Amino acid sequence: MPVNPVPTTAERLTRGRAARRYAPRRALGTWAPADDRDDPVAVLVAQNDIRNPDLVALRHGRMAISPWNFYRGAAAVMAMDLAALPHSGLAVQLCGDAHVLNFGLWATPERNLSFDLRDFDETLPGPFEWDVARLAASIVVLARHNGLGDAVGVDAVEKAVSAYHARMAEYAGSGQMEVWYDLVDVNWLLDHFQGESRANAAALIAKQGARRTNQGAFDQLTAVVDGRRRIAERPPKLQHFDDPNRLRIVEEVFERYAATLRADRRHCVRQFEFVDVARQVVGVGSVGMRVHLLLLEDRTGEPLFLQVKQAGPSVYERHLGDSTYDNHGARVINGQRLLQSATDMFVGWTTYEGMDFYVRQFRDMKIIPDTDQLAPVLADFATACGAVLAKAHARTGDAAAISAYLGKGHTFEDAMAAFAVHYADRTAADHAELVEAIRSGTVDATSG
């Protein structure tokens, strides 16, 4: 008898079709907020307990800028809304925050550019459709943010979900190792664009790929101070914290991190010595989480930047149960390794003063488009995102069961398009509630 018996294809297909009874696909398109829905502002404020109190008002201020900014920072609100729905029970390793700007290019350990998911702070096992819904709604919210209108957004959603659907059908008939080694390279991404759009995308990738490196960051983010190379002050985004022992503290934290690396990579990173460390403020939803940028150099002066970022519980743990990891940094990194075909060779995790952290390279050829760059090619980029999300889910879930749930028609695509519009409306209303809470003085906010 097999040590790890695998269900037959017939059993997997039957399970996928049966899931439609628990979570009818059309029902996703009729989404409306639950009658007993928690106040979204209260949900956001509750997340501040583990954050740096000095930065909480900045987080609120950044989220109040627009519904798009609000959406980026409100994964906890959407997790609450998705959890109120019946779900398929077809589990994958969720990215947890699969919005359209959380896909991008970066260097594999072999120094090739790969297109993949890029943010895993909320990763946790859960129903596959929650990631698809997060991606779909983000596309409509971003389309509105750029003044494109819902017709453009809905078209992009339908193409993204169709790509997910088609790619999952392919994976349903693929062997495990074929799925596991499927790597999406830069040329595959460029093939989604035509004519001038392709030329513009290629030029942007070439330019940013050359700049967004350790040496590029070194040139942009450091300066010589009193004869020594230091990270340059750029408050509030980047500034030193007032502790004369900061490098000693970093070395202590670093040793715990190094223990989580593979032996060869641990040997490599230990050929660098510490030069400086500064506090960072990054993103929207992450503002207030403790983030530090480490500058190291090897014996030739070649720089290496590592980012050390605080990790708290996933927003989905409230609804799906606690993570199996005792360190949330380990949850993030192991989720990343499961979801990505190729992962940064220096990712790891550590702890300090009762807080969990994960570590990764900073700007290792990472190329992420901004909203203005995405607007003219939204449907093409969204299509690529849908296909890559299917790859991630096929690595960690049952592709045949998911494909059977999706079926052969367009029911799922139509439902997700309708859901995306409904949820974009709700996001605008939730954003307005935050703006009003700030205006009335209930919630503190600053700009920056």
Secondary structure as the mmCIF struct_conf table of DSSP 4:
data_model
#
loop_
_struct_conf.conf_type_id
_struct_conf.id
_struct_conf.beg_label_comp_id
_struct_conf.beg_label_asym_id
_struct_conf.beg_label_seq_id
_struct_conf.end_label_comp_id
_struct_conf.end_label_asym_id
_struct_conf.end_label_seq_id
BEND BEND1 VAL A 3 ASN A 4
HELX_RH_AL_P HELX_RH_AL_P1 THR A 9 TYR A 22
BEND BEND2 ALA A 23 ALA A 23
HELX_RH_AL_P HELX_RH_AL_P2 ARG A 25 LEU A 28
TURN_TY1_P TURN_TY1_P1 GLY A 29 THR A 30
TURN_TY1_P TURN_TY1_P2 ASP A 35 ASP A 36
HELX_LH_PP_P HELX_LH_PP_P1 ARG A 37 ASP A 39
HELX_RH_AL_P HELX_RH_AL_P3 PRO A 40 ALA A 46
HELX_RH_3T_P HELX_RH_3T_P1 GLN A 47 ILE A 50
BEND BEND3 ARG A 51 ARG A 51
HELX_RH_3T_P HELX_RH_3T_P2 PRO A 53 LEU A 55
HELX_RH_AL_P HELX_RH_AL_P4 VAL A 56 MET A 63
TURN_TY1_P TURN_TY1_P3 ALA A 64 ILE A 65
HELX_RH_AL_P HELX_RH_AL_P5 PRO A 67 GLY A 73
HELX_RH_AL_P HELX_RH_AL_P6 ALA A 75 ALA A 83
TURN_TY1_P TURN_TY1_P4 ALA A 84 ALA A 84
BEND BEND4 LEU A 85 LEU A 85
STRN STRN1 ALA A 91 LEU A 94
BEND BEND5 GLY A 96 GLY A 96
HELX_RH_3T_P HELX_RH_3T_P3 VAL A 100 ASN A 102
STRN STRN2 PHE A 103 ALA A 107
TURN_TY1_P TURN_TY1_P5 PRO A 109 GLU A 110
BEND BEND6 ARG A 111 ARG A 111
STRN STRN3 LEU A 113 LEU A 117
TURN_TY1_P TURN_TY1_P6 ASP A 121 GLU A 122
STRN STRN4 LEU A 124 PRO A 127
HELX_RH_AL_P HELX_RH_AL_P7 PHE A 128 HIS A 145
TURN_TY1_P TURN_TY1_P7 ASN A 146 GLY A 147
HELX_RH_AL_P HELX_RH_AL_P8 ASP A 150 ALA A 172
TURN_TY1_P TURN_TY1_P8 GLY A 173 GLY A 173
BEND BEND7 SER A 174 SER A 174
HELX_RH_AL_P HELX_RH_AL_P9 GLN A 176 TRP A 180
TURN_TY1_P TURN_TY1_P9 TYR A 181 TYR A 181
STRN STRN5 ASP A 185 ASP A 185
HELX_RH_AL_P HELX_RH_AL_P10 VAL A 186 LEU A 190
TURN_TY1_P TURN_TY1_P10 ASP A 191 HIS A 192
BEND BEND8 PHE A 193 PHE A 193
HELX_RH_AL_P HELX_RH_AL_P11 GLY A 195 ARG A 211
BEND BEND9 ARG A 212 THR A 213
HELX_RH_AL_P HELX_RH_AL_P12 ASN A 214 LEU A 221
STRN STRN6 THR A 222 VAL A 225
TURN_TY1_P TURN_TY1_P11 ASP A 226 GLY A 227
STRN STRN7 ARG A 228 ILE A 231
HELX_LH_PP_P HELX_LH_PP_P2 ALA A 232 GLU A 233
STRN STRN8 ARG A 234 ARG A 234
TURN_TY1_P TURN_TY1_P12 PRO A 235 LYS A 237
STRN STRN9 LEU A 238 GLN A 239
BEND BEND10 ASP A 242 ASP A 242
TURN_TY1_P TURN_TY1_P13 PRO A 244 ASN A 245
HELX_RH_AL_P HELX_RH_AL_P13 ARG A 246 ALA A 258
TURN_TY1_P TURN_TY1_P14 ALA A 259 THR A 260
BEND BEND11 LEU A 261 LEU A 261
HELX_RH_AL_P HELX_RH_AL_P14 ALA A 263 VAL A 269
TURN_TY1_P TURN_TY1_P15 ARG A 270 GLN A 271
STRN STRN10 GLU A 273 GLN A 280
BEND BEND12 GLY A 283 VAL A 284
TURN_TY1_P TURN_TY1_P16 GLY A 285 GLY A 288
BEND BEND13 MET A 289 MET A 289
STRN STRN11 VAL A 291 GLU A 297
TURN_TY1_P TURN_TY1_P17 ARG A 299 THR A 300
STRN STRN12 PRO A 303 ALA A 311
TURN_TY1_P TURN_TY1_P18 VAL A 315 TYR A 316
HELX_RH_AL_P HELX_RH_AL_P15 GLU A 317 LEU A 320
BEND BEND14 THR A 324 THR A 324
BEND BEND15 ASP A 326 ASN A 327
HELX_RH_AL_P HELX_RH_AL_P16 HIS A 328 LEU A 339
BEND BEND16 SER A 341 ALA A 342
TURN_TY1_P TURN_TY1_P19 MET A 345 PHE A 346
STRN STRN13 GLY A 348 TYR A 352
TURN_TY1_P TURN_TY1_P20 GLU A 353 GLY A 354
STRN STRN14 MET A 355 GLN A 361
BEND BEND17 PHE A 362 MET A 365
STRN STRN15 ILE A 367 ILE A 367
HELX_RH_AL_P HELX_RH_AL_P17 THR A 371 LEU A 374
HELX_RH_3T_P HELX_RH_3T_P4 ALA A 375 VAL A 377
HELX_RH_AL_P HELX_RH_AL_P18 LEU A 378 THR A 396
BEND BEND18 GLY A 397 GLY A 397
HELX_RH_AL_P HELX_RH_AL_P19 ALA A 399 LEU A 406
BEND BEND19 LYS A 408 HIS A 410
HELX_RH_AL_P HELX_RH_AL_P20 THR A 411 ARG A 439
TURN_TY1_P TURN_TY1_P21 SER A 440 GLY A 441
BEND BEND20 THR A 442 VAL A 443
#
